[in-house]
Amino acid sequence: MKISVELTLTPLQDDFEPPIIAFIKKLRTSGLTVLENPLSTQVYGEYDTVMSLLQKEIREAFNDLDHVLLQMKIVKTDRSEHEPDY
């Protein structure tokens, strides 16, 4: 089953950009479709593959940071090719 996941990682610290950049770079090396915008990162692929990757990378990010918030939305379809028609 294909899924689309939107993630927003928010380190609750002054120097917040380096952990976000590191998190995104690790997702990019997965071979999955990873797209970014200024507010979130989207990951697309097979459910088991995406969730396995996210479990590993979220755990690592949480271990590396004292205070962090992660927002995640999951859609049961691959929306990577979506083009708005408005």
C-alpha atoms as one frame of an Amber mdcrd trajectory, in Angstrom:
protein
   0.000   0.000   0.000   1.325   3.431  -0.967   1.346   6.294   1.531   2.260
   9.960   1.699   3.639  11.351   4.958   4.049  15.014   5.847   6.531  15.763
   8.635   7.391  18.891  10.553  10.317  18.497  12.944  10.593  21.339  15.469
  13.580  21.300  17.822  12.683  23.430  20.846  16.031  25.210  21.105  17.717
  28.357  19.813  19.937  26.652  17.223  17.109  24.703  15.559  18.189  24.613
  11.889  21.104  22.091  11.991  18.989  19.215  13.426  16.246  19.845  10.852
  18.750  19.855   7.988  20.391  16.654   9.276  16.981  14.947   9.565  16.026
  15.890   5.994  19.404  14.802   4.578  18.986  11.362   6.165  15.518  11.026
   4.653  16.901  11.988   1.230  19.416   9.116   1.292  16.609   6.547   1.674
  15.874   6.196  -2.040  12.246   7.178  -1.395  10.626  10.246  -2.942  11.299
  13.099  -0.514  10.056  16.630  -1.200  10.550  19.700   0.973   8.916  23.085
   1.304   9.596  25.845   3.857   7.210  24.360   6.425   7.382  20.584   6.042
   8.927  17.549   4.387   6.947  14.917   2.513   7.966  11.268   2.112   6.225
   8.957  -0.373   6.415   5.190  -0.861   5.298   1.781   0.334   3.835   1.785
   3.844   6.284  -0.680   5.426   9.335   0.972   3.841   8.320   4.513   4.789
   7.301   3.636   8.329  10.475   1.616   8.927  12.590   4.559   7.780  10.612
   7.036   9.882  10.776   4.870  12.980  14.575   4.782  12.725  15.112   8.448
  11.865  12.581   9.829  14.353  14.111   7.748  17.144  17.582   9.040  16.236
  16.396  12.669  16.112  14.653  12.275  19.477  17.770  10.714  21.012  19.916
  13.603  19.725  17.681  16.422  20.986  16.575  17.251  24.523  13.286  18.894
  23.521  11.660  18.308  20.149   8.215  18.262  18.581   7.289  16.216  15.511
   4.023  16.639  13.644   3.106  13.905  11.185   0.207  13.423   8.779  -0.291
  10.179   6.852  -2.445   9.798   3.754  -3.236   6.380   2.288  -2.136   7.143
  -1.274   0.932   8.390  -3.104   0.325  12.114  -3.633   3.834  12.881  -4.946
   2.532  13.639  -8.455  -0.308  15.904  -7.280  -0.596  19.150  -9.249  -3.071
  21.732  -7.924  -5.564  22.770 -10.571  -6.452  26.146  -9.135
